[in-house]
């Protein structure tokens, strides 16, 4: 069985064995929807969504907005950009906004692989930029710019009512807003 490091009661490292199969079953039982609690007043969310591969991105956008609204979010700013490559510059601008900062920024896009390596380059550049933005600005940037092999994968991840990456992104944004909100009171 694999080992994982946990802290013991006395503060010393403690290696613990765990069963991967049972751990995965437990994780699947806890749906992201069941963990979503109401948001506190003043929490603001931004969503940056690309227009390229619009039918897939629109489905993720609808699911993300619905999840945020169900959780009680009152302010959701949506900004549309031409494609995935343009998402980071807008996310950076939103993250730098200090008058009324956003609690989390959700980035939605779909990149479909073609016959060249262009999609891979776009995906890597976007990923690197989004990581830099969230670390530099201390604002959670939720990365749901998907690099997919084909339209079947896009349909399964973006348009399914039971499994939608926009819904998952919003759930992560809600949890991160709560986490950073709690840390700000330390």
C-alpha positions in Angstrom: 0.0 0.0 0.0 1.2 3.6 -0.7 2.4 5.8 2.1 1.4 9.3 2.9 2.8 11.8 5.4 0.5 13.1 8.1 1.3 15.2 11.2 0.9 13.3 14.4 -0.6 14.8 17.6 2.9 15.7 18.9 3.8 17.5 15.7 6.2 14.9 14.4 5.8 13.5 10.9 3.9 10.2 10.8 3.8 8.0 7.8 0.4 6.4 7.3 -0.6 3.6 4.9 -3.8 4.0 3.0 -5.8 1.9 0.6 -6.1 3.8 -2.8 -9.3 2.0 -3.8 -11.1 2.8 -0.6 -9.8 6.4 -0.7 -11.1 6.9 -4.2 -14.5 5.4 -3.2 -14.8 7.8 -0.3 -13.8 10.8 -2.6 -16.5 9.8 -5.1 -19.1 9.6 -2.3 -18.5 13.2 -1.4 -19.9 15.1 -4.3 -18.7 18.7 -4.8 -22.4 19.8 -4.7 -22.8 18.4 -1.2 -19.9 20.5 0.2 -21.2 23.9 -1.2 -22.4 26.2 1.5 -23.9 29.7 1.2 -21.4 32.4 0.5 -20.8 35.3 3.0 -21.9 38.8 2.1 -19.5 40.8 -0.1 -18.1 37.8 -1.9 -17.6 38.6 -5.6 -16.8 36.2 -8.4 -15.5 36.8 -11.9 -15.8 34.4 -14.9 -13.6 34.8 -17.9 -14.9 32.7 -20.8 -13.7 32.3 -24.3 -15.9 32.6 -27.4 -13.9 30.0 -29.3 -15.6 26.6 -29.2 -18.5 28.6 -27.9 -21.2 25.9 -27.6 -19.0 24.0 -25.1 -17.8 27.1 -23.2 -21.4 28.4 -23.0 -22.5 25.2 -21.4 -19.8 25.4 -18.8 -20.6 29.1 -18.2 -24.3 28.3 -17.6 -23.4 25.6 -15.2 -20.9 27.7 -13.3 -23.3 30.7 -13.0 -26.1 28.4 -11.8 -23.9 26.8 -9.1 -22.7 30.2 -7.8 -26.3 31.6 -7.8 -27.5 28.4 -5.9 -24.8 29.1 -3.3 -26.1 32.7 -2.8 -23.5 34.6 -4.9 -25.0 38.0 -5.6 -22.2 39.5 -7.8 -20.9 37.6 -10.7 -19.0 39.5 -13.4 -18.7 37.7 -16.8 -16.1 38.8 -19.3 -16.0 37.2 -22.8 -12.7 37.0 -24.7 -12.1 35.8 -28.3 -10.1 32.6 -27.4 -8.3 30.7 -24.7 -5.0 32.6 -25.3 -6.7 35.9 -24.3 -8.0 34.6 -20.9 -4.9 35.3 -18.8 -4.6 39.0 -19.6 -8.2 39.6 -18.6 -7.8 37.4 -15.5 -4.7 39.4 -14.5 -6.6 42.7 -14.9 -9.4 41.3 -12.7 -7.0 39.9 -10.1 -5.2 43.3 -9.9 -8.5 45.1 -9.1 -8.1 46.3 -5.5 -11.1 48.6 -4.8 -13.5 45.7 -4.5 -11.4 42.6 -5.1 -12.8 39.4 -6.5 -12.9 36.4 -4.2 -12.1 34.0 -7.1 -11.8 34.2 -10.8 -13.1 31.3 -12.9 -11.5 30.8 -16.3 -13.4 28.8 -18.9 -12.2 27.7 -22.3 -12.0 24.7 -24.6 -9.0 24.0 -26.8 -9.4 21.1 -29.3 -6.3 19.4 -30.6 -5.7 19.5 -34.3 -3.0 18.0 -36.5 -0.3 20.4 -35.3 1.1 21.2 -31.8 -0.5 24.6 -31.8 -3.2 23.5 -29.2 -0.6 22.1 -26.9 1.4 25.4 -27.0 -1.8 27.4 -26.3 -2.7 25.1 -23.4 0.7 25.3 -21.8 1.0 29.1 -22.1 -2.5 29.6 -20.6 -1.7 27.2 -17.7 1.6 28.9 -16.9 0.0 32.4 -17.0 -2.9 31.4 -14.8 -0.7 29.9 -12.1 1.5 33.1 -12.1 -1.6 35.3 -11.8 -3.0 33.6 -8.8 0.3 33.4 -6.9 1.2 37.0 -7.7 -2.1 38.5 -6.8 -3.2 36.1 -4.0 -6.6 35.6 -5.8 -7.8 32.0 -6.6 -7.8 31.5 -10.4 -9.8 28.5 -11.2 -8.4 26.8 -14.3 -11.0 25.2 -16.5 -9.4 25.9 -19.8 -9.6 22.4 -21.2 -7.2 20.9 -23.7 -9.2 18.0 -25.3 -8.6 15.5 -28.0 -11.9 15.8 -29.8 -15.5 17.0 -29.7 -16.7 13.9 -28.0 -14.5 14.6 -25.0 -15.7 18.3 -25.0 -19.4 17.2 -25.1 -18.8 14.7 -22.2 -17.0 17.3 -20.0 -18.9 20.5 -20.9 -22.5 19.5 -21.8 -23.4 16.7 -19.5 -26.0 17.5 -16.9 -24.4 15.0 -14.4 -20.8 16.0 -15.0 -20.0 19.5 -16.1 -16.6 21.1 -15.6 -18.2 24.6 -15.2 -20.1 23.3 -12.2 -16.9 21.8 -10.7 -15.0 25.1 -11.3 -17.7 27.1 -9.5 -17.6 24.6 -6.6 -13.8 25.1 -6.4 -14.2 28.9 -6.5 -16.7 28.8 -3.6 -14.4 26.6 -1.5 -11.4 28.8 -2.2 -13.3 32.0 -1.4 -14.3 30.4 1.9 -10.7 29.2 2.6 -9.1 32.5 1.8 -11.8 34.4 3.7 -11.0 32.4 6.8 -7.3 33.0 6.4 -7.8 36.7 6.2 -9.1 36.7 9.8 -5.9 35.2 11.2 
